Amino acid sequence: MKSKVPAYPYFGWMAVFTIIPMLFVLYFAFIGDDGQFTLDGFRRLADPYMIAIFLKSLWLALLTTIICLLIAYPMAYILSRMKLNTQRTMMLLVMLPMWMNFLLRIYAWMMLLENNGLINKLLGFIGLGPFQLIGTTGAILAGMAYNFLPFMVLPIYSVMTKIDGSLIEASQDLGCNFFGVLRRILLPLSFPGVITGITMVFVPAASTFVISQRLGGGELMIGDVIEMYFVGAEPNFNTGASISLVLMLVILIGMGIMNLFDKDEMEGMLI
Amino acid sequence: MKKIVSLLVAAAMCMGLCGILGSCNNQNVIYVYNWGQYLSRGEEEGEMDILAEFEAETGIKVVYRTFDHNEGMYAQLKAGASKYDLVIPSDYMIAKMIEEDMLEKIDYENIPNYKNIMEDFKGLEYDPTGEYSVPYTWGTVGLIYNTKMVTEPVDSWEMLWNEKYDGKILMFNNPRDAFGIAEKKLGYSQNTSDETELRACAEELKKQAPLTQYVMDEIFDKMINGDAAIAPYYAGDYLTMKDENPDLAFVIPKEGTNRFVDAMCIPKGAQNKAGAEAFINFLLDPEIGLANTEYLGYSTPNQAVYELLDDEVKNDGVSYPSQEILEKCESFVNLPSDANALMQDLWIEVKGNK
């Protein structure tokens, strides 16, 4: 019989660092400063400007996910078909930036995008620009896509390596062109990896807060608003927790829908 | 053999533990919580390492931590997780902390050098009874601009709304300072808690939002490298930037501005109050104060230090503006919490417009 004892420390960990904080969020979302039940936080979220920030954050997270997917998918495929040694080196290169602190990488992006930054200087040599790069929504997207790309590459790559090359050859022998191979072999077999990748990029992107502040010239995403309500001049845990809760619910529902697709696709594969 | 090793390890762990426990009650340590880059620590050639000097003179070790805004410092102290013996917040925050009973009364008997503080800086509005704080530095907020990029004369906050500099205008990334500028521009008090006035300021800031980048410490890099044309910031920091980029200039706008005072306070729960007072006294020493003031570039409230300064510094109008300008300045006081809450909500609305 398998012992459950080794799992106990993990249960403890989950309780202390996941479940209890969640309960705090739940508590503060409904209880005001005066200790009374309130829905003020949710009401604030219904303000038009707050809804606009909320939707913009989700939209930017979606765009980031799409950009990451478009870059990562072909990349993961190409990587998975390379010689094993080359694969290792290339994966190392994908992972390498993650060895550095994320804030440092964002500061590096600031230097690249500044009005007198590296990109504008290089463009200047060929007589272009200078362009306003920093402080724009494009800068936020670039920063997020760069930052989250490895989270998309890794899961897709790991399913790609498991796809048997002979399946692709067989389909080609049977007359499949490039798109046929993609549609009938690669996409169905790599789908679980794509789903994982989307989750791992979309969720942190939707709640990110430092990138928008630094690269977007102080443009607000919903994560920034939450931060402000917790550490601003007039902390308001109630509103901060309400927004966090709604954001979690939206993400949870989104993930639920994604998982539905996942199951359908798996069944389709079996047929 | 194994037993000996484990015994040794156990002994070492016990000693480590004693060390940790010991340091908690150690009378010879003080915990200081200050703004980042706000004390001369001898990082560069020719600068004094004040903490080392203090330790050499008194034997008291300083554990030094920094914060980057008053609100963050306040949240830390309020949470109660960290105990400090000395903090250096700004005026309005000190008023708030006095109101909330977060500060100890200072025993001025232990600070003979307090006599060096200028009379003008005793009993200011944030600490009217003069029992809780000792002024550390003061300064004004003005417009820093790059003379290569801004060619027209700069004398008004209006410049921060000038579309010609779209994307190259910097703005304070916190509601109080940002509203303070809009309030001066519209001719209101920087301490207004009137809803109509605050809403009018928010409208003004909304117009500005698309043109600006909201930043704090990044202002240094952006102004030094010529990435931005104009920014509101502190006179003392302008001097630091000017050292690296001689194209920069500074002006205090004609509508008036904010004058801040940062002061040393002892938070409730301090473990080593006497040590903190000894450190305050040390910082007020003319020679130490001079070294620190020269490093900081901020203005000093210490008469003995002021007298030692170069005439050039005293007279260039940046650190020590004329009485006429000072009369148009205001200091922040602590606002009622519903005004702060309103300002915070409006601030999100303003930045949502970016």
Chai-1 contact restraints between the chains, C-beta under 6 A:
chainA,res_idxA,chainB,res_idxB,connection_type,confidence,min_distance_angstrom,max_distance_angstrom,comment,restraint_id
A,Y49,B,E349,contact,1.0,0.0,6.0,A-B,restraint_1
A,Y49,B,G352,contact,1.0,0.0,6.0,A-B,restraint_2
A,A52,B,G352,contact,1.0,0.0,6.0,A-B,restraint_3
A,I53,B,G352,contact,1.0,0.0,6.0,A-B,restraint_4
A,E114,B,D227,contact,1.0,0.0,6.0,A-B,restraint_5
A,N115,B,D227,contact,1.0,0.0,6.0,A-B,restraint_6
A,N116,B,N225,contact,1.0,0.0,6.0,A-B,restraint_7
A,N116,B,G226,contact,1.0,0.0,6.0,A-B,restraint_8
A,N116,B,D227,contact,1.0,0.0,6.0,A-B,restraint_9
A,Q132,B,G167,contact,1.0,0.0,6.0,A-B,restraint_10
A,G135,B,G167,contact,1.0,0.0,6.0,A-B,restraint_11
A,G135,B,Q213,contact,1.0,0.0,6.0,A-B,restraint_12
A,G217,B,Q213,contact,1.0,0.0,6.0,A-B,restraint_13
A,G218,B,N173,contact,1.0,0.0,6.0,A-B,restraint_14
A,G218,B,Y214,contact,1.0,0.0,6.0,A-B,restraint_15
A,E219,B,K354,contact,1.0,0.0,6.0,A-B,restraint_16
A,L220,B,K351,contact,1.0,0.0,6.0,A-B,restraint_17
A,L220,B,G352,contact,1.0,0.0,6.0,A-B,restraint_18
A,V225,B,I348,contact,1.0,0.0,6.0,A-B,restraint_19
A,V231,B,A75,contact,1.0,0.0,6.0,A-B,restraint_20
A,G232,B,Q344,contact,1.0,0.0,6.0,A-B,restraint_21
A,A233,B,E71,contact,1.0,0.0,6.0,A-B,restraint_22
A,A233,B,N340,contact,1.0,0.0,6.0,A-B,restraint_23
A,E234,B,S337,contact,1.0,0.0,6.0,A-B,restraint_24
A,E234,B,N340,contact,1.0,0.0,6.0,A-B,restraint_25
A,E234,B,A341,contact,1.0,0.0,6.0,A-B,restraint_26
A,E234,B,Q344,contact,1.0,0.0,6.0,A-B,restraint_27
